[in-house]
Structure formats: structure tokens, C-alpha cells
Amino acid sequence: MSENPQPVLRPVLRIEHLRVLHRDGGAPLVDGVSLDLAPGETLGLVGESGSGKSLTLRAVLGILPAALRAEGTVERAGARAAMVFQEPAIALNPTMRVGHLVARTWRLHHPGATRGQARDEAAALLERVGIPRARARLAAWPHELSGGMRQRVMIAAALATDPGVLLCDEPTTALDVRVQAQILDLLRDLVASRDMAMVFVSHDLAVVGSLCERIAVMRSGQIVEEGRTAAVLRAPGHPYTRELLAANLARRLADAATKGARP
Ligand SMILES: Nc1ncnc2c1ncn2[C@@H]1O[C@H](COP(=O)(O)OP(=O)(O)OP(=O)(O)O)[C@@H](O)[C@H]1O
């Protein structure tokens, strides 16, 4: 029988035995998380509120709150990581025009470039993330844009760093369902066209199911189950994953019933 081994790709992100702890002691908030991400791979990180998903992403990026510290290994193999946060209204600087934010971020990563080049790149990036009349919007303030457009600006700013890994922390939770779907389409398209890996934190298993090849389920700071998304959702091995699935299904059914009951 002939063997047909998969090429071994060097991971763009390797997390080993990551722990996040309070500086003044107590139980770890993230407790021994290990994950590998190949170039272009998509991983959904799910689990109930407080299970340690956001802190895992923040530890990868080195932006933990001052009261916390990380232990363990995070290797990025030269790939940059950029983060898209849940609430673009908070993450965006309200006193900076959106074009300036994107141009400035791009210029930080292209030191020899001129202001004019940075402006052109910013317009191209805003256009890439689906902002109509991008050049005219360079001068817009964040408050002049809708929530969905603001999240597109955040994604453009993340892309300006030319990341190998995009870390998304519930990037669509604050948006209405229609806009959510548009942003998910955009992320799907970006990951496919840029060979960018992505970690996508979400409560919503259906969203992860539609977006991510792999899934890791977190509970109390630990990964309790990990695998191909389709396999895990079809036949969850851990009781907690089954609970999460049941809770997700119940919520979806309740939402559908509420919508159906509207006059
Ligand atoms: N700055 C902080 N100081 C102390 N504890 C914190 C801090 N930030 C988060 N925590 C605690 O760490 C734990 C994990 O938080 P984290 O935000 O990673 O959870 P999460 O899984 O992302 O939850 P959610 O889905 O609600 O965003 C929680 O118990 C939280 O209360």
C-alpha cells in the first residue's frame, strides 16, 4: 500500500503549556493550553463566558491586563499576529480619522514608505474590506460609520500589519444578524485569499462550524476537547461539549420561535 503523507507545514503559531495567572497568586485563569496552527488554518475557540478564551488570545499578542502574567511558550515563526476585538466602537480611537488609523498602522510596518503611499495603501485596504467609496471615507471619524463599517475598519487595520495569524475575539457579537453574516463572509474570503491563519473566539457553535476547520473547546482555563470541527460537532466526545451544543441549539430554537411569533 502506498503511503501519501501530508506535507508537514511549520506552524505559524505554536502555543505550549500556556498559563495566565494573577500576579498576586490564586488559581490560573488559563491553565496549560497547547495549540498549533498551520499556515492558512482556521481554529474556533469556544466555551462559556469566563473560560479563558480572550485571555488566551491576549497572551498570544502580549497584551494581558497589568494584573496578570503569562507562563509557557508562544512561538510565531516570524508570522505577525493581529487582533480584531468584539466592540469596534471601543477598540477604535474616537479622535483618529479611520484613514489615518489604517495608514499609520501600515506605515509602522513599512518604515521607508511615504505618507502618500500609506494613504494609497489605506484606501486599498478599506476597499478590500468592502467599504464603499473608500478613498472618500479616509477622512471619516469612527462615529460617522455604522457598527459593521467600524468593524471593517478594524479588520483593515489588522490587515495593514500583514498578519500571518488573525486573532478574532467575538468580532460579530455586537452586530445585528445581517451585518454579522457580511463580516463572516469577509473573514472567510480574507482567510482564503491571503493564506492567513485565524483563531476565532465565539459562543456560537454554528458560526464556528461555518467558518473554522478545527475547534477547541475551553472550560475553566483548559482545553477539554479539540479536533476537526465537523467531527467534534457531529460526535462530541466530552460531556461539556455536548452541554455547549445543547445550549446553543436551545438558544437558536428560542430565537427562531421568537422571530416566528412576531406579528
Ligand atoms: N484583568 C483581569 N483581572 C483579573 N481577572 C481577569 C481579568 N480579565 C479576565 N479575568 C478573569 O479571567 C477569566 C477568563 O476570562 P476571559 O475574558 O479570558 O474569558 P472568556 O472565555 O473570553 O469569556 P467571554 O466569553 O465572556 O469573553 C474570567 O474568570 C475573568 O473573570
The ligand as a MOL file (V3000), in Angstrom:
LIG
                    3D

  0  0  0     0  0            999 V3000
M  V30 BEGIN CTAB
M  V30 COUNTS 31 33 0 0 0
M  V30 BEGIN ATOM
M  V30 1 N -7.9770 41.9300 34.1500 0
M  V30 2 C -8.3410 40.8280 34.8020 0
M  V30 3 N -8.0500 40.6700 36.0890 0
M  V30 4 C -8.4480 39.5820 36.7590 0
M  V30 5 N -9.1620 38.5620 36.2190 0
M  V30 6 C -9.4820 38.6660 34.9440 0
M  V30 7 C -9.0930 39.7920 34.1450 0
M  V30 8 N -9.5730 39.6090 32.8950 0
M  V30 9 C -10.2350 38.4300 32.9080 0
M  V30 10 N -10.1900 37.8580 34.1220 0
M  V30 11 C -10.7940 36.5730 34.5250 0
M  V30 12 O -10.1950 35.5360 33.7610 0
M  V30 13 C -11.1700 34.5420 33.4120 0
M  V30 14 C -11.1340 34.2940 31.9330 0
M  V30 15 O -11.5370 35.4810 31.2510 0
M  V30 16 P -11.6770 35.5830 29.6820 0
M  V30 17 O -12.0380 37.0090 29.3800 0
M  V30 18 O -10.4960 35.0120 29.0110 0
M  V30 19 O -12.9300 34.6410 29.4050 0
M  V30 20 P -13.7090 34.3830 28.0460 0
M  V30 21 O -13.7800 32.9140 27.9020 0
M  V30 22 O -13.0900 35.1600 26.9500 0
M  V30 23 O -15.1390 34.9500 28.3820 0
M  V30 24 P -16.1600 35.7880 27.4570 0
M  V30 25 O -16.7190 34.8130 26.5100 0
M  V30 26 O -17.1630 36.2940 28.4370 0
M  V30 27 O -15.3750 36.8890 26.8010 0
M  V30 28 C -12.5080 35.0390 33.9340 0
M  V30 29 O -12.7730 34.3810 35.1420 0
M  V30 30 C -12.2790 36.5080 34.1640 0
M  V30 31 O -13.0590 36.9700 35.2380 0
M  V30 END ATOM
M  V30 BEGIN BOND
M  V30 1 1 1 2
M  V30 2 1 2 3
M  V30 3 2 2 7
M  V30 4 2 3 4
M  V30 5 1 4 5
M  V30 6 2 5 6
M  V30 7 1 6 7
M  V30 8 1 6 10
M  V30 9 1 7 8
M  V30 10 2 8 9
M  V30 11 1 9 10
M  V30 12 1 10 11
M  V30 13 1 11 12
M  V30 14 1 11 30
M  V30 15 1 12 13
M  V30 16 1 13 14
M  V30 17 1 13 28
M  V30 18 1 14 15
M  V30 19 1 15 16
M  V30 20 2 16 17
M  V30 21 1 16 18
M  V30 22 1 16 19
M  V30 23 1 19 20
M  V30 24 2 20 21
M  V30 25 1 20 22
M  V30 26 1 20 23
M  V30 27 1 23 24
M  V30 28 2 24 25
M  V30 29 1 24 26
M  V30 30 1 24 27
M  V30 31 1 28 29
M  V30 32 1 28 30
M  V30 33 1 30 31
M  V30 END BOND
M  V30 END CTAB
M  END
